[in-house]
């Protein structure tokens, strides 16, 4: 018998199962899609993309970029060969300062070169010839024959710089051409210990300067060359945070003379200068303590000697401009034309005078004068050297811690000081005032506090009343190398 209720029940179950299966499948597909999309989203989150937003550099960065872009075409890479086989020996940098191909660089970059090759920013290379070298400033001018006018750097005024101003150094450190580094002016008028001449007062910078930067420009944010990179202070031979550039004021003056005459001519006074001391200033009644002491004349025919200056004079101004140091005096005189007259104001024994000095031309030999270095002493021979008085010769002992005796013609001959007069130092007490101030046996004292000392009696007379707090200025003649004699002026205050 047909049973409809059972048939419907079976059919209903099948429908339900089918719907359930479809539902599960749909849910599975949906879950799969969600998981796949989530995984894809996570992958997208981990990818990098370049932003399309416009660049908005800060103002300082924009200035750096502009200055580098403007000046780099004016910077030359210099390759130097120092042997006939043209083996490459070194590199340096230079800056184009004239469209005809004149390049300013350092003398130490090119002074020994037998061949110089210059590579410009556009990749072209040319041989260069040396126009002139000035070892006193370590500057040189070279020239290439360019087929077209070259880009030229503008020279700025280094005197207007302030400590803290931003600067860029551009050059070829370690041969890496067109390298730009940034820093500030750390100091001005810096004198270095690496054999700097009186004509080298540097701009100090912390812009990275390395071997190969020599001769390249130090540039202001106005895009002007305000220095020529020249030296670094380092314990390793590489960048150590301290670099030195010759100011543009010096570079321009030297360049103009080298291009016009092939050398630099400097005025010469003919003295050996010495820095002032408070004792010398007080003795000469100079209230501000400023001036330069004439330690000695280079010779009796020097321009200063012919104008009447003497050892012990204090020069206070040149052409009405005050001088405060030996280096400043030398630079001031050197800047004047050879053959010109310089009006020198000076003080002698407290009285003011003026002399008109006709300047001669300075030679490189004039730039070397020894400092005050006491002669070595032998503990077994407190007199410290040959010659002098016999141990039992009459002598005068002073409160300065030394024994002296009249320099007779015989003693003068023994000590190589023929023609000199004064009190010969026979011995010096170790640790005494004379010893501490560099006096040694065989020195000849010729003046104390502007009073002439011709013998031991004069010395005794000029020193017997000295007491604590008194200033003492002693003029000393000392035998130097060979027949040379050197004048020294020693100053101190009695303890």
Backbone torsions as a table, in degrees:
resi	resn	phi	psi	omega
1	UNK	NA	139.1	178.1
2	UNK	-69.9	130.6	179.9
3	UNK	-120.4	93.1	-174.3
4	UNK	-61.3	-36.0	-177.6
5	UNK	-62.0	-38.9	179.7
6	UNK	-70.0	-39.3	-179.3
7	UNK	-63.5	-44.8	-179.7
8	UNK	-64.1	-37.1	-179.2
9	UNK	-64.3	-41.5	-179.6
10	UNK	-67.0	-43.2	179.8
11	UNK	-63.6	-40.2	179.7
12	UNK	-61.2	-41.0	-180.0
13	UNK	-64.0	-39.4	-179.8
14	UNK	-63.9	-40.4	179.7
15	UNK	-63.0	-43.7	-178.7
16	UNK	-63.5	-42.6	180.0
17	UNK	-64.4	-39.2	-179.9
18	UNK	-64.9	-46.1	179.0
19	UNK	-62.0	-38.6	179.2
20	UNK	-63.3	-41.8	-179.5
21	UNK	-63.7	-43.5	179.6
22	UNK	-63.0	-42.2	-180.0
23	UNK	-60.8	-45.9	179.5
24	UNK	-60.9	-41.6	179.9
25	UNK	-63.2	-43.0	179.9
26	UNK	-62.1	-44.1	179.7
27	UNK	-62.7	-41.0	-179.9
28	UNK	-62.7	-42.8	178.9
29	UNK	-63.4	-43.0	-179.0
30	UNK	-62.4	-44.9	178.7
31	UNK	-61.4	-41.3	179.3
32	UNK	-61.4	-42.9	178.8
33	UNK	-62.4	-43.8	-179.1
34	UNK	-62.5	-45.7	-179.5
35	UNK	-63.0	-43.3	-179.5
36	UNK	-62.4	-45.3	180.0
37	UNK	-64.1	-38.6	178.8
38	UNK	-63.8	-42.3	179.1
39	UNK	-64.8	-40.9	179.1
40	UNK	-64.9	-37.9	179.5
41	UNK	-64.6	-41.0	178.3
42	UNK	-63.9	-40.2	178.6
43	UNK	-62.8	-41.4	178.3
44	UNK	-63.7	-37.4	179.8
45	UNK	-62.9	-29.2	-176.1
46	UNK	-89.6	-5.2	-179.6
47	UNK	-85.0	154.9	177.3
48	UNK	-102.0	147.9	178.4
49	UNK	-142.1	148.4	178.0
50	UNK	-85.8	130.2	-179.6
51	UNK	-71.1	144.7	176.5
52	UNK	-99.0	7.1	-179.0
53	UNK	-72.4	149.9	-178.2
54	UNK	-67.5	146.6	178.1
55	UNK	-71.3	134.2	178.0
56	UNK	-132.6	71.7	-179.4
57	UNK	-65.7	155.0	178.0
58	UNK	-72.4	167.3	-171.9
59	UNK	-61.5	-42.7	-178.2
60	UNK	-64.3	-43.6	178.5
61	UNK	-60.6	-39.6	179.6
62	UNK	-64.8	-39.1	178.9
63	UNK	-66.1	-45.5	177.2
64	UNK	-53.4	-48.5	-177.2
65	UNK	-62.4	-42.1	-179.1
66	UNK	-65.3	-44.7	-179.3
67	UNK	-63.4	-45.5	178.8
68	UNK	-59.9	-43.2	-179.5
69	UNK	-63.3	-38.1	-177.3
70	UNK	-76.1	-37.1	-171.1
71	UNK	-92.2	-30.4	-176.2
72	UNK	-52.2	-40.1	178.3
73	UNK	-62.5	-16.6	-178.7
74	UNK	-95.5	-0.1	-176.4
75	UNK	-100.7	129.6	-176.7
76	UNK	-107.4	144.6	173.3
77	UNK	-98.2	122.7	-174.0
78	UNK	-108.9	124.7	175.2
79	UNK	-108.4	128.6	-172.8
80	UNK	-116.7	133.4	176.2
81	UNK	-117.0	130.2	-174.1
82	UNK	-114.7	10.9	177.1
83	UNK	-135.6	159.3	-175.7
84	UNK	-65.6	-23.4	-179.2
85	UNK	-84.7	3.7	176.7
86	UNK	61.2	32.6	171.1
87	UNK	-68.1	132.9	-176.2
88	UNK	-69.6	127.5	-175.0
89	UNK	-108.8	-29.9	-176.2
90	UNK	-176.1	172.3	179.8
91	UNK	-133.3	161.4	176.6
92	UNK	-156.6	-167.3	-178.0
93	UNK	-132.8	166.9	176.8
94	UNK	-157.3	168.6	179.2
95	UNK	-130.1	130.0	-179.5
96	UNK	-75.1	122.1	-176.7
97	UNK	-118.6	-0.3	178.9
98	UNK	-148.1	134.3	-173.8
99	UNK	-65.4	-16.2	178.5
100	UNK	-79.1	-3.8	175.4
101	UNK	112.3	12.2	177.2
102	UNK	-78.9	131.7	-175.5
103	UNK	-126.6	130.7	177.1
104	UNK	-93.8	132.7	-179.7
105	UNK	-151.3	-170.7	177.4
106	UNK	-89.8	146.1	176.6
107	UNK	-62.8	-38.7	-176.8
108	UNK	-69.1	-13.8	176.6
109	UNK	-75.6	-38.5	-168.9
110	UNK	-120.2	-5.3	-169.3
111	UNK	-63.5	-29.5	-178.2
112	UNK	-106.6	11.1	-174.5
113	UNK	-75.8	140.4	169.5
114	UNK	-98.2	-17.3	174.3
115	UNK	-150.7	139.7	179.3
116	UNK	-127.3	127.1	175.7
117	UNK	-114.6	133.7	-179.2
118	UNK	-116.3	126.4	177.3
119	UNK	-109.7	127.1	-179.0
120	UNK	-92.4	172.5	-175.6
121	UNK	-63.8	-29.5	-179.8
122	UNK	-81.4	3.2	176.0
123	UNK	95.2	-10.5	180.0
124	UNK	-72.7	147.9	-179.9
125	UNK	-124.7	144.6	179.7
126	UNK	-143.8	149.8	168.9
127	UNK	-73.6	148.7	-179.8
128	UNK	-125.2	151.7	174.2
129	UNK	-117.5	152.6	-179.4
130	UNK	-83.9	125.3	176.9
131	UNK	-87.4	-39.9	179.9
132	UNK	-173.0	153.1	-179.4
133	UNK	-132.2	136.0	175.4
134	UNK	-124.2	100.8	-177.1
135	UNK	-68.1	-23.8	-177.3
136	UNK	-67.9	-28.4	175.6
137	UNK	-111.0	-5.7	-175.7
138	UNK	61.8	42.3	176.5
139	UNK	-120.9	151.6	178.6
140	UNK	-148.2	156.8	174.6
141	UNK	-121.6	127.7	173.7
142	UNK	-120.4	165.7	-177.2
143	UNK	-141.1	138.7	172.7
144	UNK	-113.8	154.5	176.2
145	UNK	-93.0	100.5	-177.3
146	UNK	-90.6	146.8	-179.7
147	UNK	-81.5	-13.9	179.3
148	UNK	-147.6	160.3	178.2
149	UNK	-57.4	137.2	-176.4
150	UNK	-96.8	154.2	174.9
151	UNK	-65.7	142.8	-172.6
152	UNK	-121.8	135.9	176.0
153	UNK	-80.4	144.6	175.7
154	UNK	-86.0	136.5	178.7
155	UNK	-92.2	124.1	-179.7
156	UNK	-93.9	179.1	-178.7
157	UNK	-100.5	103.8	-178.4
158	UNK	-65.5	-23.3	-179.8
159	UNK	-67.7	-19.3	-179.2
160	UNK	-89.2	-3.3	-179.8
161	UNK	-70.5	151.6	173.9
162	UNK	-120.9	148.5	172.9
163	UNK	-60.4	129.5	-177.1
164	UNK	104.8	-13.4	177.6
165	UNK	-65.5	140.9	176.2
166	UNK	-72.3	144.3	176.1
167	UNK	-144.5	157.5	174.5
168	UNK	-119.4	140.5	172.2
169	UNK	-107.9	131.5	-178.0
170	UNK	-127.3	134.1	-179.8
171	UNK	175.0	-155.6	-174.8
172	UNK	-124.7	64.5	178.5
173	UNK	-62.3	130.7	-178.6
174	UNK	54.4	28.6	178.4
175	UNK	80.6	3.4	179.9
176	UNK	-84.9	98.1	-170.2
177	UNK	-65.9	150.6	174.8
178	UNK	55.1	42.1	175.1
179	UNK	-86.2	132.6	-179.5
180	UNK	-116.5	128.6	175.0
181	UNK	-128.5	154.5	-175.8
182	UNK	-121.4	151.3	176.4
183	UNK	-170.8	-161.8	179.0
184	UNK	-126.4	167.8	169.6
185	UNK	-75.9	113.5	-176.7
186	UNK	-85.8	-30.1	179.7
187	UNK	-165.4	160.7	176.0
188	UNK	-121.6	160.7	177.1
189	UNK	54.6	40.1	-177.7
190	UNK	-83.4	133.3	175.0
191	UNK	-105.9	128.2	-176.8
192	UNK	-98.9	167.3	-179.6
193	UNK	-92.9	1.6	-173.9
194	UNK	-93.6	51.6	175.6
195	UNK	71.8	28.2	-179.8
196	UNK	-64.2	139.8	178.4
197	UNK	-85.2	171.7	178.0
198	UNK	-62.5	-14.3	-176.3
199	UNK	-98.9	10.9	179.5
200	UNK	-118.2	100.9	169.8
201	UNK	-122.4	115.0	-164.0
202	UNK	-95.9	155.7	160.6
203	UNK	-83.9	129.4	177.0
204	UNK	-99.6	137.1	-178.8
205	UNK	-140.7	153.9	174.2
206	UNK	-101.8	8.5	169.2
207	UNK	-63.0	135.7	-174.8
208	UNK	-62.0	119.6	176.3
209	UNK	-125.6	129.0	-176.7
210	UNK	-132.4	169.7	174.4
211	UNK	-52.4	130.0	-174.8
212	UNK	107.4	-23.1	173.7
213	UNK	-74.9	-17.4	-175.1
214	UNK	-53.4	129.3	178.7
215	UNK	92.2	-12.1	179.5
216	UNK	-81.2	167.9	-174.0
217	UNK	-86.4	147.1	163.5
218	UNK	-103.5	125.7	-165.2
219	UNK	-120.9	137.7	175.3
220	UNK	-80.5	169.1	178.8
221	UNK	-74.5	-2.3	169.7
222	UNK	-85.0	0.1	-179.9
223	UNK	79.0	21.4	-178.1
224	UNK	-112.0	144.1	178.0
225	UNK	-75.1	118.7	179.8
226	UNK	-115.6	4.2	177.6
227	UNK	-169.7	160.1	174.7
228	UNK	-114.3	115.4	-176.8
229	UNK	-62.8	128.0	-168.1
230	UNK	-131.9	-43.7	-174.2
231	UNK	-137.6	162.4	170.0
232	UNK	-133.4	152.8	172.2
233	UNK	-102.2	118.0	-173.1
234	UNK	-155.8	151.4	172.7
235	UNK	-99.8	-9.2	-174.8
236	UNK	-115.7	-11.0	-175.2
237	UNK	93.4	-5.3	-179.7
238	UNK	-125.2	-175.0	-173.9
239	UNK	-55.1	130.3	179.9
240	UNK	-135.1	17.8	175.8
241	UNK	92.2	-3.5	-177.7
242	UNK	-133.5	113.8	177.0
243	UNK	-125.6	160.2	-175.8
244	UNK	-131.8	134.8	178.4
245	UNK	-126.3	138.6	174.3
246	UNK	-72.1	130.5	-177.2
247	UNK	-60.8	150.2	179.9
248	UNK	-62.3	-29.6	178.1
249	UNK	-59.6	-40.2	176.3
250	UNK	-70.8	-44.9	-175.5
251	UNK	-62.1	-41.7	-178.8
252	UNK	-64.6	-43.9	-179.7
253	UNK	-63.0	-45.8	-179.7
254	UNK	-65.3	-43.7	179.4
255	UNK	-56.9	-48.6	-176.9
256	UNK	-60.4	-39.2	179.5
257	UNK	-72.5	-39.5	-179.6
258	UNK	-65.8	-39.1	-179.2
259	UNK	-70.8	-37.3	-176.2
260	UNK	-84.0	-35.6	-174.2
261	UNK	-123.4	-10.5	-179.3
262	UNK	81.0	-2.5	178.0
263	UNK	-157.5	168.7	179.7
264	UNK	-107.5	125.8	177.0
265	UNK	-103.7	132.0	-176.6
266	UNK	-128.4	143.3	176.5
267	UNK	-67.3	153.1	-174.2
268	UNK	-140.1	128.7	-177.1
269	UNK	-92.6	-35.2	178.1
270	UNK	88.6	39.9	175.1
271	UNK	-129.7	162.0	167.4
272	UNK	-104.7	110.8	-174.8
273	UNK	-83.3	160.2	175.8
274	UNK	-143.2	143.0	-179.5
275	UNK	-66.9	150.3	178.9
276	UNK	-71.7	155.1	171.5
277	UNK	-125.7	159.2	178.1
278	UNK	-58.0	-35.1	-179.0
279	UNK	-66.1	-42.5	179.8
280	UNK	-66.9	-39.4	178.3
281	UNK	-62.0	-44.4	-179.7
282	UNK	-67.1	-40.3	-179.8
283	UNK	-61.6	-35.2	-177.6
284	UNK	-96.7	9.3	176.0
285	UNK	55.8	49.9	177.6
286	UNK	-108.3	98.2	-171.1
287	UNK	-59.1	-41.5	-176.8
288	UNK	-83.0	-4.5	176.6
289	UNK	68.7	13.9	-176.2
290	UNK	-101.4	142.4	179.6
291	UNK	148.9	178.6	179.8
292	UNK	-129.3	128.8	-178.5
293	UNK	-80.0	135.0	171.2
294	UNK	-83.2	100.1	-179.5
295	UNK	-68.2	-46.4	175.9
296	UNK	-160.3	164.9	174.2
297	UNK	-89.9	144.7	-179.3
298	UNK	-65.0	-34.6	172.2
299	UNK	-166.2	169.8	-175.1
300	UNK	-74.3	-5.5	177.5
301	UNK	-109.9	9.4	-179.0
302	UNK	-67.5	159.7	178.8
303	UNK	-54.8	-41.9	-180.0
304	UNK	-64.4	-43.0	-179.5
305	UNK	-62.6	-42.4	-178.9
306	UNK	-67.5	-23.6	178.3
307	UNK	-89.4	-0.6	174.0
308	UNK	99.3	2.5	178.0
309	UNK	-71.4	153.3	-177.6
310	UNK	-134.5	162.8	172.1
311	UNK	-60.5	133.6	-178.8
312	UNK	100.7	-15.6	175.2
313	UNK	-68.1	152.7	176.8
314	UNK	-116.2	114.7	178.6
315	UNK	-81.5	124.9	-177.1
316	UNK	-106.8	-25.7	179.0
317	UNK	-157.6	156.6	175.5
318	UNK	-124.5	121.5	-177.2
319	UNK	50.1	44.9	176.3
320	UNK	70.7	8.1	175.4
321	UNK	-104.5	125.2	-177.2
322	UNK	-64.4	148.2	174.2
323	UNK	-119.8	139.4	-173.4
324	UNK	-117.1	-14.6	-177.3
325	UNK	-149.6	164.0	178.8
326	UNK	-61.4	-43.5	-179.4
327	UNK	-62.6	-39.9	179.7
328	UNK	-66.5	-40.0	178.2
329	UNK	-63.2	-45.8	-179.0
330	UNK	-61.9	-45.1	179.9
331	UNK	-64.5	-41.1	-178.7
332	UNK	-62.3	-46.0	179.0
333	UNK	-66.8	-41.9	-177.6
334	UNK	-63.3	-28.6	-178.2
335	UNK	-76.0	-11.9	-178.5
336	UNK	-86.4	148.3	-178.2
337	UNK	-62.3	141.7	174.7
338	UNK	-63.0	131.3	-178.3
339	UNK	93.0	-8.4	179.6
340	UNK	-80.7	164.6	178.1
341	UNK	-97.3	129.8	176.9
342	UNK	-112.1	128.1	176.9
343	UNK	-86.3	113.9	-175.3
344	UNK	-106.8	118.8	172.5
345	UNK	-92.4	131.3	-178.5
346	UNK	-145.6	163.7	179.8
347	UNK	-119.5	132.5	177.0
348	UNK	-128.0	118.1	179.2
349	UNK	51.5	39.6	175.8
350	UNK	87.9	-5.1	-179.4
351	UNK	-108.9	140.4	-175.4
352	UNK	-91.5	140.9	-178.7
353	UNK	-141.5	165.7	174.5
354	UNK	-133.7	138.1	177.4
355	UNK	-130.8	145.0	175.3
356	UNK	-102.9	115.8	-173.1
357	UNK	-111.3	126.3	175.1
358	UNK	-85.8	114.5	-172.1
359	UNK	-77.2	140.7	172.9
360	UNK	-101.1	-177.7	-179.1
361	UNK	-89.4	133.5	-179.3
362	UNK	-76.6	138.3	174.3
363	UNK	-108.7	163.1	-179.8
364	UNK	-63.2	-31.1	180.0
365	UNK	-63.2	-26.0	-177.9
366	UNK	-71.0	-12.4	-175.9
367	UNK	-88.9	-1.5	-179.5
368	UNK	-113.9	116.3	173.7
369	UNK	-138.8	129.5	-174.3
370	UNK	-67.0	147.5	174.3
371	UNK	-80.0	177.9	-179.2
372	UNK	-81.1	107.7	179.6
373	UNK	-123.8	115.2	179.5
374	UNK	-59.6	143.0	176.2
375	UNK	-70.0	147.0	179.7
376	UNK	-66.3	147.5	178.2
377	UNK	-115.7	150.6	178.9
378	UNK	-105.2	122.6	-179.1
379	UNK	-53.6	-29.0	179.9
380	UNK	-84.6	-11.0	-179.0
381	UNK	-138.2	82.0	-174.5
382	UNK	-61.0	-13.7	177.8
383	UNK	-75.1	-15.3	168.3
384	UNK	73.9	7.7	179.3
385	UNK	178.4	176.2	-178.5
386	UNK	-74.2	165.2	174.7
387	UNK	77.9	-170.7	178.6
388	UNK	93.4	-172.1	-175.0
389	UNK	-79.3	155.4	174.6
390	UNK	-70.0	154.5	-176.2
391	UNK	-55.2	-32.2	-176.7
392	UNK	-96.7	11.2	-179.8
393	UNK	-71.9	147.8	178.4
394	UNK	-59.4	137.9	-179.1
395	UNK	-151.2	161.1	-179.2
396	UNK	-111.6	130.5	177.5
397	UNK	-99.0	139.4	-178.0
398	UNK	-121.7	168.2	176.0
399	UNK	-74.1	-0.1	177.5
400	UNK	-86.5	-2.6	178.4
401	UNK	82.6	39.6	175.6
402	UNK	-155.7	154.0	176.0
403	UNK	-105.6	138.0	-179.0
404	UNK	-129.9	160.4	177.1
405	UNK	-146.1	151.5	177.7
406	UNK	-57.7	132.8	176.8
407	UNK	-81.9	98.8	178.4
408	UNK	-79.7	164.2	176.8
409	UNK	-55.4	-36.7	179.4
410	UNK	-65.4	-45.7	178.7
411	UNK	-66.5	-36.2	178.2
412	UNK	-61.4	-39.3	178.5
413	UNK	-66.7	-40.8	-179.9
414	UNK	-63.2	-36.4	-176.7
415	UNK	-92.7	3.1	179.7
416	UNK	73.4	26.7	-178.3
417	UNK	-120.7	42.2	-178.7
418	UNK	-52.9	135.8	177.7
419	UNK	88.9	-11.3	-179.1
420	UNK	-83.0	152.0	175.2
421	UNK	-129.3	145.2	178.6
422	UNK	157.7	-163.3	178.5
423	UNK	-106.8	117.3	-178.9
424	UNK	-79.7	129.7	175.7
425	UNK	-77.3	116.8	-178.5
426	UNK	-85.6	-43.2	179.2
427	UNK	-154.4	158.2	-178.6
428	UNK	-127.9	131.7	178.6
429	UNK	-75.1	127.2	-179.9
430	UNK	-61.8	131.4	178.7
431	UNK	81.8	-2.1	178.9
432	UNK	-78.4	178.4	-177.4
433	UNK	-61.3	-45.8	-179.3
434	UNK	-61.7	-44.3	-179.3
435	UNK	-62.2	-45.6	-178.4
436	UNK	-64.4	-22.9	-178.4
437	UNK	-104.2	16.5	169.2
438	UNK	87.6	5.8	177.1
439	UNK	-77.7	144.2	-177.9
440	UNK	-137.3	166.2	174.8
441	UNK	-59.6	146.6	-178.5
442	UNK	79.3	-1.8	166.6
443	UNK	-68.6	151.2	177.2
444	UNK	-117.6	118.8	178.8
445	UNK	-86.4	121.9	-176.4
446	UNK	-115.8	-8.5	179.3
447	UNK	-160.6	140.5	174.1
448	UNK	-132.0	120.4	179.5
449	UNK	49.9	49.7	177.0
450	UNK	69.5	2.6	178.5
451	UNK	-98.4	130.7	-177.1
452	UNK	-65.7	137.6	175.4
453	UNK	-116.9	110.0	-179.4
454	UNK	-103.6	-15.1	-177.8
455	UNK	-159.9	-179.1	-176.6
456	UNK	-68.4	-27.4	177.9
457	UNK	-66.5	-41.8	177.0
458	UNK	-61.2	-41.9	-179.7
459	UNK	-62.3	-46.3	179.9
460	UNK	-60.3	-40.1	-178.0
461	UNK	-66.6	-40.4	-175.6
462	UNK	-79.3	-16.4	-176.0
463	UNK	-112.5	-9.9	-170.2
464	UNK	-68.6	-26.5	-176.7
465	UNK	-99.4	8.7	-179.9
466	UNK	-66.5	139.1	179.8
467	UNK	-136.8	171.8	-178.9
468	UNK	-54.9	131.9	179.6
469	UNK	93.9	-10.3	178.6
470	UNK	-75.8	142.1	173.5
471	UNK	-81.4	141.8	178.9
472	UNK	-130.9	125.8	175.3
473	UNK	-124.9	117.0	-175.3
474	UNK	-116.3	129.6	175.0
475	UNK	-96.5	126.0	-171.5
476	UNK	-124.2	136.9	172.8
477	UNK	-105.7	129.5	-176.3
478	UNK	-131.7	138.7	175.1
479	UNK	-70.5	128.3	179.4
480	UNK	-109.9	-159.8	-178.2
481	UNK	-61.3	135.7	177.7
482	UNK	58.1	-133.4	-178.7
483	UNK	-83.6	-0.3	-173.9
484	UNK	-69.2	143.7	172.4
485	UNK	-123.8	142.1	179.4
486	UNK	-123.1	139.4	175.0
487	UNK	-94.6	137.4	176.5
488	UNK	-127.6	145.9	175.8
489	UNK	-122.9	114.3	-175.0
490	UNK	-106.4	133.5	179.5
491	UNK	-134.0	143.1	178.8
492	UNK	-163.2	171.6	176.5
493	UNK	-114.2	134.5	-178.7
494	UNK	-60.9	130.3	-179.4
495	UNK	-72.7	NA	NA
